[in-house]
Amino acid sequence: LLQGLDVRLREETQMPAHRAESPLTCVAVGSGRSLEEFEAIHRSNKNKQRNHNSRRRTR
């Protein structure tokens, strides 16, 4: 992993960031959660795209 990435992210974004004890486990768990929420994420992205396209047409 990249040394000091958590510090850099925290400084650049002014948001909390920390290194996980087990990064690979975090990736696996996060990926699993994303798959569980895939439909909601997909709907959200479709709505964002639809809103973006409708704004472009009204200009």
C-alpha positions as CSV (number, residue, x, y, z in Angstrom):
1,L,0.0,0.0,0.0
2,L,1.0,3.6,-0.4
3,Q,2.6,5.0,2.8
4,G,1.0,8.1,4.1
5,L,-2.0,8.0,1.8
6,D,-4.4,8.4,4.7
7,V,-2.6,11.6,5.9
8,R,-2.5,13.0,2.3
9,L,-6.2,12.4,1.8
10,R,-7.0,13.9,5.2
11,E,-5.0,17.0,4.4
12,E,-6.2,17.5,0.9
13,T,-9.9,16.9,1.5
14,Q,-10.2,18.1,5.1
15,M,-12.2,14.9,5.7
16,P,-11.4,12.1,8.1
17,A,-9.4,9.2,6.6
18,H,-7.7,6.3,8.2
19,R,-5.9,3.1,7.1
20,A,-7.8,-0.1,7.7
21,E,-6.2,-3.0,9.6
22,S,-7.0,-5.3,6.8
23,P,-7.3,-3.4,3.4
24,L,-8.1,-6.5,1.4
25,T,-11.0,-7.4,3.7
26,C,-12.3,-3.9,3.4
27,V,-12.2,-4.1,-0.4
28,A,-14.1,-7.4,-0.3
29,V,-16.7,-6.2,2.2
30,G,-17.2,-2.9,0.3
31,S,-17.5,-4.7,-3.0
32,G,-20.1,-7.1,-1.4
33,R,-22.1,-4.1,-0.1
34,S,-22.0,-2.4,-3.4
35,L,-23.4,-5.6,-5.1
36,E,-26.1,-5.8,-2.5
37,E,-27.0,-2.2,-3.2
38,F,-26.5,-2.4,-7.0
39,E,-30.1,-1.7,-7.9
40,A,-30.3,1.4,-5.8
41,I,-26.9,2.7,-7.2
42,H,-28.1,1.9,-10.7
43,R,-31.3,3.8,-10.2
44,S,-29.5,6.7,-8.7
45,N,-27.1,6.9,-11.6
46,K,-29.9,6.7,-14.1
47,N,-31.7,9.6,-12.4
48,K,-28.5,11.7,-12.4
49,Q,-28.0,11.0,-16.1
50,R,-31.7,11.8,-16.9
51,N,-31.5,15.1,-14.9
52,H,-28.2,16.0,-16.6
53,N,-29.7,15.3,-20.1
54,S,-32.9,17.3,-19.4
55,R,-30.8,20.3,-18.3
56,R,-28.8,20.1,-21.5
57,R,-32.0,20.2,-23.6
58,T,-33.4,23.3,-21.9
59,R,-30.4,25.4,-22.6
